[in-house]
Each structure stands twice: as C-alpha cells, then as structure tokens.
Amino acid sequence: MKKTILATLLSALAASAFADLNVGVTLSATGPAASLGIPEKNTIDLLPKTIAGQRVNYIVLDDASDTTTAVKNARKLISENRVDVIIGSTTTPNSLAMIDVAAESETPMIAMAASARIVEPMDDKRKWVFKTPQNDAQMATAIVEHMTSNNVQTVAYIGFSDAYGEGWWNEFSKIALARKLKLVANERFNRTDTSVTGQVLKVLAAKPDAVLIGGAGTPAALPQRSLKEKGFKGIIYQTHGVANNDFLRVCGKDCEGTVLPTGPVLVAAQLPADNPVKKSALEYVTKYEAAYGPGSVTAFGGYAWDAGLLLTNAVPVALKKGQPGSKEFRLALRDALEATKNLPASHGVFNMSANDHLGFDQRARVMVKVENGTWKLVK
C-alpha cells in the first residue's frame, strides 16, 4: 500500500513539474553591461508567477557580459532546465551568438538587445527569435531628424568596436547621407577601455557640428567625458543604449545637453494623455519604483517587462495546442508570439508578423535631453 501511495505521489509530482512553464533567462548582471542587466534582472522578479493558471518558473543566469558565457547559459537552460522559452541576452553580441542555440533546439527566444540583425533578415534560424528593444534604424532616423532640425551639417561618430557599434554606424551613416549630412570621422573603442584620447583627438580635428556616440551603458560615458574635457562645444548625441540612471551618474555634469532617442517608458509621466503607450508604461514604472525606489526605472528594465507582457499574451494561446515541456508547446508559443497584435507595452505597441519579430512603429520612440541631471522629453 505504501509503495502504491508513494508511486502515486511521485507520478503526481512529475505531472505537476511537467506542467510548469519554465522560462530561461540569461542577462548581463555583471561585467561592462551590468548597468543594463541589473534592472533587467530586477524586473524579472516582478513578472507574473502564473499565466493562464500555469505556474511559471524563471531560471535566471548571469552571462557577465560575455558572449561565450551567454551561449553556455542558453545551452544549459535548454538541456538541463528544459526551458520552454529564453529571455535574453542584454547585449547585441551575446544575443546574436545565441540565435544558433535557439534555432537548433527550436526554442523561442526573446532578446533584450537592440540590433536589427537579431531578427533580420528573417530566415529559418531567426524565425525562432523575437526582441523587445527598438531597432537601430528607428532610433537613427529620430537622431537624424533632430540633427537636420537643429542646423547640424557635419557629424563625427565614435562607437563600440563590436556588433553594436558597427550596427549603429551602418544604420546611421546610411540615413545621414540620404539627408545630406557630411560624416567627417568614424572611430571605435572597446567597452572595457579606460581612455579614448586618441579617438577623441581625431574627432575634434574633424571639427564636427555634432558627435554621435554609438555605445551602451556606462562605458558610453567615456568618450562623452573626454569630448567635454577637451572643449567640444557642439551637440553630443547618444543612442538608446544609455537610457539609465547609472549612465547619468557616471557621466555627471558632462551629460548636460545630451540628446538621445529612447522608449516612452523613460519619460512616461511626461507623455501626453492620449499617448497609447502611457498607461502601460506607467504601470511598469509604478511597480518597479514600488520595489526599488523612486526614480529607479530605466529603459532596460522595460525591455524585460515587455518580454513578460509578450509571454502573458502568447502563453494562453499556446496552451490550447500543447503542454509546457513539449515540442508542440514551443512551436505553438513561437506561432503565438509571431501573431501578437495591438499589444501596448512599456516601449511601444507590438504588432508582429512572419517578417517582423519586433513589430514596433514610431510610437515606440521619443527624443529626450539631459537637463539638470534628469531626462526631459523633447516636445
């Protein structure tokens, strides 16, 4: 009798474990991208523990901003933790490297990195990959529009010497040249560099009206501080990769006047009442600040929050075709994510399709300026 009861209990426990939805997360909580990964990690703790009555387990690993570790984490989450979906990683190089792992295992992946190359061009591998940050091209267009509206004629670029920096140069230079801006310098630096004096001197020698820094997180403050120290008086633009308070802290007074595009969540309270993103963005801001303090919200935590919203919307649909832990469920979840329509999130409104695994339009971007150490919406 005891053996029968034990067997029944073990069978019930196994069935229960099989029914759980396992979400694997790899992000950069340490290393050069930590200022981006920490708010993402904090946000994962705020995501729902049940979806459509299904218990959700989040298995969170730190890839330390390292591409090799991100790939190892993805493989571990799939092979050992049997996850149904992966959220991550934080940076473009890490996310690009994880695409093969997601495709090989036919596991949906929701990246929290910006490069359009993560989801474009669509192919048999990328059909398993989605992302929540705005594409570089969307943000580059906003920067170029601001430049032309402010009489900028010559521009210098200094960006990361990796896929993020190269992706931004490719998108920005194409749009800038089409709008008749003259590109006078193109320099690179590493995320771990402690000096960019040589690159900055070359930029200054080109005498640009404005400089665009193609970096992310606190490392992007290095060229900005160097430019200011050496007397640059033109406009400094940054990408949406710096939209967090750690960047403001590290950059300090040298940030004043910086202009950049970002998701609406960063200035949610400043959005007009009829903005379709305002309600959902404020919901995230309220929950995050209740947990981590006033003024603690960043755009990067919003990317994790939006991944959670995508899953909350797609999982109930996928459950009609399969149970978590099965190949059928993973395929159904991929299909449901791809079918996402009119879903307001903290950064925009998702409308995905077979050829668009981001699904954002112009409602996903605003321009902000640093004034008195805070983010101000540019009207």
N, C-alpha and C positions, 0 to 999 in steps of 0.2 A: 504493500500500500504506500509506504513512504517513498519507495522508488518511483511509483506511478505519479505521486503528487509532485515530487522533485522534477520529474521529466516534464510534467505539465507546466510547472512554473518556469522551467528553463525554456520551454517552447514558447510560452507567452512572452518572456523577456526578449527572446530572439526576434519574435514577430514585432514587438514594440520597437526594438532597435532598428529593425529593417525599415519600419515605417517613418522613422525620424528623417527630417530633411537636413542633410549635412552640407554646410556652406564653408568652403575653404577660403581663407583669406591670407594673402602674403602681401606685406607692405613694408615700407622703409621707416621703421620706428627709430633706427639709429643710423649713423653714417651721414654723409653730406645732405641727404634729402630728409633728414629727421624732422625738420620744421614742417614738412608736408605730411609725413607719415604719422606723426603723433596725433594730430587732430583727426586723421582718418581712423586710427586705432580707437581713439576716444569715441568716435561716432559709431563704430561697430557695436560698442556696448549699449548704444541706445536703440538699436534695431529690434524689431519685434521678435519675441521668443516663440511665438506661434503664428502661423499663417494658414488660414482656412482650417483651423483646428489641428493643424500639423505642427508638432514640436520642431523647433529649429535649433540646431547646434552650430555655433560658429567656432571654427578651429582657426585661431589666428597665429601666424608665424611672422617673425621679423626677418627680412632679407638683407638688412643692414646696408641698403642702397647698392647692393652688389648683384650684378647680372647673373653670375654663376649660382649664387645662393637662391635667387628668385626661381631659377629653373629647378634646382634641387627641391625647393619648397613645394613647387607645383607638382612635381613627380611624387613627393611624399604624401601630399594631400590626396592625390588620386589613388595611389597604390595602397597606402596604409590606412588612411582615414575614409576612403571610399566616398569622397565628397560628390555631390550632385552638381555643383557649380563652384567656380572660383571667382572671387573678387580680388583684383589686383593686376599689376602691382602699382606702386606710386609713380615711378618714373618711366619715361618713354623707352630707354634701352632695356630695362627689365621686362616691360610689357611686351615689347617686340620679341624678346627671346623666349617668352612663354607661349607664344602662338602655336609653335610646333607641338608642344606638350598637350595643349588643349585639343588640338585637331586630332592628334594620334589617338587620344583616349575618348574622343567625341564627348568632351565635357564643355558645357557653355562657360565662357569666361567674360567677366565684365571688368574692363580695365579702368583705372583711375588716372591714366596719363593722357596727355593731350594730342600727341601727333596723329594726324590723319592716316599715316602709314599703318597704324594699328588695325584699322578697319578698311583701308583702301590700298589697292584696288580689290574689290570683292573677288574671292576665289574659294576653292574647296577648303582651304585652311581657315580663312577669315570668316567663313560663314558661321563658325562657332564662337566668334569673338565680337563683343559689343564694348562700348565705352561711354562714360558719363561726362568727361570734360569736353568743352567746345574745341572744334578743330582749329588748328593754327591759321588756316586761311580766313575763317570767320573773324578772328581777332586781328589778324594782319590788315584786313580790309578796314576795320574800325580805326586802327592806328593811322593808316594812310589817309583816310578821310579827315582825321583830326589834323594831320600834318598839312594837308593842302588847304584846310580852312584857316590855318594859322601861319600862312606865308612861308612855310618851310620849303626850301628848294634843293638843299643838299643834305644828305644823310650818311652817317657812318654807322657801321654795325660791328658789335663785338658780342660774340655768343659762345656758348659751351662748345667744346671740341668733341661733341658726341651727337647722337641721333637727334636730340632735342635742338641743339644749336644749329645743326645742318638743316633740319626740317623747317625751322623758322626762317633761316636765310633763304631757302628755296621759295617759300611761300611769299615772304615779304618782298624780296627782290623782284619777283615776277609782277606783283601788284604795283609796287612803287614805280617800276619802269613804265608800266602801262599808263600811270598817272603823271608821267614826265618828271618824276623826282630823279635827281642825279645821285647815284651811290658812289661815294668817294673813298670808302675804306671798308674792309671786311677782315676782322680779326677774330681770333679764337683764344679761349682759355679753358683750363680744366676745373672741374668742380672742387678739387682739393688744393688748387693753387693758393698761395699766400701773397702773391704780388702779380700785378698785371701792368707794371710801369712801362715796359717796352711796348705793349699793345696800345696803351693809352696815349703814349707819346706819338705813335704813328697816327692814331685817330685825330689828335689835336693838330698835327701837322697838315692834315687834310682840310682843316678849317670848316667843318660841317655846321649847318644851322641847327641840326638835331642829331642825337645819337640814340639808336635802339640797342638795348641790351637783351640778348636772347638767352636768358638764364632762368633758373627756378630756385626758389627757396633762398636761404640766407647767403649762399655763395654768389648770388646775383648782386649783392650789395658791394662786393669788392671793386668792380670797375666803376660803379657809380661814385663811391667814396674817392677813388683815385682821380676821376674826372673833376670832381668838385675841388679836391685839394690842389689840383694843377690849374685851377682857374677857369674851367669851362663855363660859359655863360648861356649856352643855348639850351633848348628843351631836351630833357632826358626822358625817353620812353622805356618802359619795361613791358614784359609780357604778363599774361595772366598767371604765369608760374610763380609770381612773388606775392600773390594776394593773401598774405597772412601777417599777423602782428609781429612775429619773430623777425621778418624782414624789416619792418619799421623800427624795431628795437635795435637791430644790428646796424642798420644804415643811419639811424639817428637824424640829426639835422641835415645831413646830406641828401635825405629823401625829399625834402621840401620841394614842391613844384613838380614832382614826378607824375607823369601821365601814363595810364595803362588801361587796357580793356579787361574786364572781369565779368564773372557771372553776377546776376542780380542779387544773389544771396548776401554778398558782402555789404551791400547798402540797402538791404530790404526795407528798413524803416523809412528811407528817403524816397522810395519809389512812389509814383503817383497811385492813387487809389484804384484806378482802372487797369493797372498793370496785371496781366493774367498770371504772373509768377508770384506776385506779392504775398498772397495768402499762404501758399505752400512754403515759400521761403521763410516767412515769419514763424511758421510752425516749427521749422527746424531750428531757427535762431532761439526761439523760446525754450525749447527742450535742451539744446546744447548749453545755453547760458545758465539754465537752472541747475545743470550738473557741474559746469566748470567755471562759472562766474561771468559777470557782466563784461562785455567786450572781448570775449574769448573766441568768438566764431571766426572761422577762416573759410575761404572758398574751397579748400581742400577737404575739410570735413564734409562739406556739402556734396562732394563727389561720391563719398562713401554713403551718405544718406540717400542720394539719388539711386545708387545701386540697390539699396534696400527697397526703395519705392518700386523699382522695376521688378524685383522679385515678388514683392507683395501683390503686384498687379498680375504677374505671369503665372505664379505657382498654382492658384486655384484652377486656371485653365489646364495646366499640365497634369494636374491630379486626375482629371477626367480620362486621361489616356494611359496612365501608368503610375506606379508607386515609387517613391524615392528609393534610390539604391539600384534601380533598374535602368537598362539602356533605353527602354521605351520612355521612361520619365525624362531622362536627359534630353532626348530628341524632342519630346513634346515641350519641354521647357525652352529649348532653343527656338522652336517654332513660335511659342507664345511671346517670347521676348521680341522676336522679329515682327510680330503683329501688333506691338504696342502702338496705340493711337490716342492722341489728345490727353496725355498724362502730364498734368502740371507737377513740376518738381522744384527743387530749390534753385536750380540753374537755368531752367527753361521749360519748354513743353515738348515732351517726347512724341515724335511721330516717325516710327521706324518703318523700314521696308526691306525687301530682299537685297536691295543695293545700298541701303543706308542704315548702318548699325549704330548711328548716333541719333539722328532724327531731330536735330535742333535747327531752328530758323533764327532770324535776327532778334527774337525775344530773349535769346539766351546770352545776350551781351549788353553791357553798358560801359561807358567810359568813366573812369574816376581819376581824381587828382589828390595827391597828398597835401593836406593843409593842416598845419599845426599838429602834425604827427598822427592825423586820422584820415580816413578815406572819405572823400566828398564826391558825390555824384556830379558829373559834368552834365549840365542840362542841355 
